[in-house]
Amino acid sequence: MTSGTLAGQRPGLAQYALFLPVLVVFLGSLAFALAKSSALERDMRIAATQNMLWVVSQTQMEAHALGLAVAQQDRDNSHIERRFDLTISRLHLLGRGPQARYLEQIGHLQTVNDMAEALLELDPQIHGHDEGQHQALLDLTEALHPQINRIANDVMIEDWDRAAARLDAYRNTQRLVIFAVMAAFLAALAISWLLLRKQRQLHLADVQNLHAAKLLEQERDVALMYRDFAAIVSHQLRTPLSLIDSALHRLERKGNSVTADDVIERRAVVSDAIGRLTRLSDTVLLLARLDNEQLQADFAALDIRQVVDSAIAEAQGRHPNRKLQVSCADGLLKAKGDLHLVSHIIDNLLSNALKFSNGDRPVELRVFQQGNRVACAVTDQGDGIDACDQPHLFDRYFRGKTHKEGAGLGLALAQALAEFQGGQISFETWPGKGSVFTLWLPVA
């Protein structure tokens, strides 16, 4: 893929031009809904501060209380002065601020101011307390009652009219807010759809790019894998072939002086080399079948002890001087698997244990059951596995820093075959003491 093609797939501002009108509709509708909601809340707050009926009622109550105070036979002058102050304060409250504007609109502001002036002319703190003064206050409070009642009636009617108007306005505002929210919601859905469509297009482009990059990487890896495979396998083939060639040349050089012992000795070398070639070819063939998904298995209930005994007999034939020990749990242990594949795995683990441990140390095979799995553990007393090599033990073509023998395919194939049969291979290792590799298979 060229750089020009990649550059053409990068998102630019022009690709998002469709979002702008929808975004404007969304933000505009949302702002309108918020503005209307704020205006509705402000109108409700202002209406609450202009509850004139309550203020007028309080004024009427204070005027009535003042009249009762001056009408009593045993008058309390301080009580009269306190009631006078409360009444005049109520009238002053009506004549100021939003209450004054309200009263002016309904035509009663001047009436309230006149009542306050008339009441102040009879202030008992200025004019004192005598019978005439008290009578004048009583007459004035009685004259104020009908005026305050009229103001209260007009305030109630005005409040009703205003409440009805506010209710109509609230309903209209609510409708507008609902429509605005619906428009914003629809705009949000449209934006989401456009974003998802654009994201899907970008995602598809990224997937294509990643797929192309992955294919390129796979091709590179395959090329490297085949190069390494060819180098390793060719080396592994040359070694046994060289041994066979060397054995035959030695027999040829001896000519007629060849003894039976010489033939037996060279036959063992040739047989071992042929065995190595056979195992290598089997490994490569099984790997090819696995990679091409052509591997076929005949799953059955296997007596794992018989499989182990067969593998030990074969290994003992190849290594007659090595000591192999077997321990098996009591009872019949059956595992589900393919006889040929399981035998191949155990043979590989056993061959590795013999290869990477000293000849004077035994190799132990232990068969047991744990839960719903049957295990075959192969333990050697070799040098163990370096920590840096352990994460790569089951990688193809991997050969450790210490041990360079082999093609690096045995453990990778063994793990793949174990997983193919529903099992796995685990290992534990102790530097300087040895390792144990365990094949786990499901119970039959």
Steps between C-alpha positions, in 0.01 A plus 500: 500500500647835398539801726259697280229243560556509875493879502172500312342289775590735782195687636485868414266787584312456172394150608315647798311771307174305535523528877490881509130561415389220730729628773358851463145365530597298806676785680233753401215284625684425820581867563137597430371237743743615769408866447128428523546286809704777663233759415231272642695458825563875522130581450406254773758653736379854432138393549595353836656829617186692396251313713311819576201333653708376792653846560160673486350240738783559749438875480129449563573278801738755652247782452233291668736415788578871544126580519449231765794634702362856519141378560580312822401652836832421668721625221869417493677796344813303409283236333320773304834649387625157390182430303523844343858435389406163348206652312701791362782258399250288304372810320856608421571148365203534266620838380853388400676273254308250286191541720486870414527425127226240533266740686572772247392271219165431666454866612539467881848636568377848585235354733765311694721809523204707625424237766860504614505885521171505693626243743831681554309817600366304799835351612456441879871540560472858374151601606485300822222289646165654595140415442466717193816361344386143555155574361654655189715189447194277544302703247787493254550122521129449445521726195801305369325163504272552197786656301730209576219256417457669165873478433497133598210426264668681212830322572324163503329569169825625347686196630241271348528675165877493512504136611278406208725692262811342651343155475429554132854628453641202691304258283622665183855506633479133596382413151786698349748335737366154413522575128852640545611195698348269237677693226827480695445128554434440131804708413706297747376179336595636161844599627545157656399330178736715295781442748441127502494487122818704476660293775403183319656628179818593686495167680465310175789697356710427809406132484604484137828671580559272797408197294741602229772567757424169671518312172830668424628411844379142462672470165819635654469260795428207273803586288718520810345181639570303183851639485567396859321172447706419194823586678419302814354196327782484250744505790305231685490288185871538435594377848348147482593469134858586590494233770369241255758599244781491758397151623487361150839651413662345806363160404624554145850596617534182705420291198530124568613564857151604608386302800153424628551746787587773250180432309291502818663826615449676167150359471409664832633835373308469175185386680515797736552740208209348310285530812585868525411549134172316549404706803587823321293406196209398724520832681504703178211296357286544812570873506399532137175314565427720800567819306278386213228371737533156348599313814263215575475326834337181623393594852456212742533410868874430537663307780766761566723249684522282189591803287773595749637143514520491120682835487748385768569174318577689180718757680682227692580333172659823374677568829575160660735650756254755638289439807126563456264487797121478490248560777127471445204569725285205602211406281435523127567849364333569169542820301315622193735538203653359185750219561747613232489868606528428873790262434674768295465754783630265771787388276596864441496585872695185581758564225555856625546376858760248384672751276533780755604298807819317589524133408554388859180660625158333469196635321169448678150469352208539737137432404217630718153654494406845625136598489360433154846477337756225462865604509832355390792686658855453362771607745870538423796599717672724247611860518150648489383774263627857500244762606541688173417184300191395694244735331601367157518126564191425292587739214586347166867492404603620844822353635636604837822685557657204678369213286513553125413143398184418308284693256300681765180328390448221752344687792300730270350196330444318828307795646296540180412128500406512868268796443357326191389217734358736765806492723818695558864475606630680808849513643696586809876546512767554760839630383770246572251236616287405201155543349164326486273514194142381553250392234140558609216322322126484577375194685322253274 
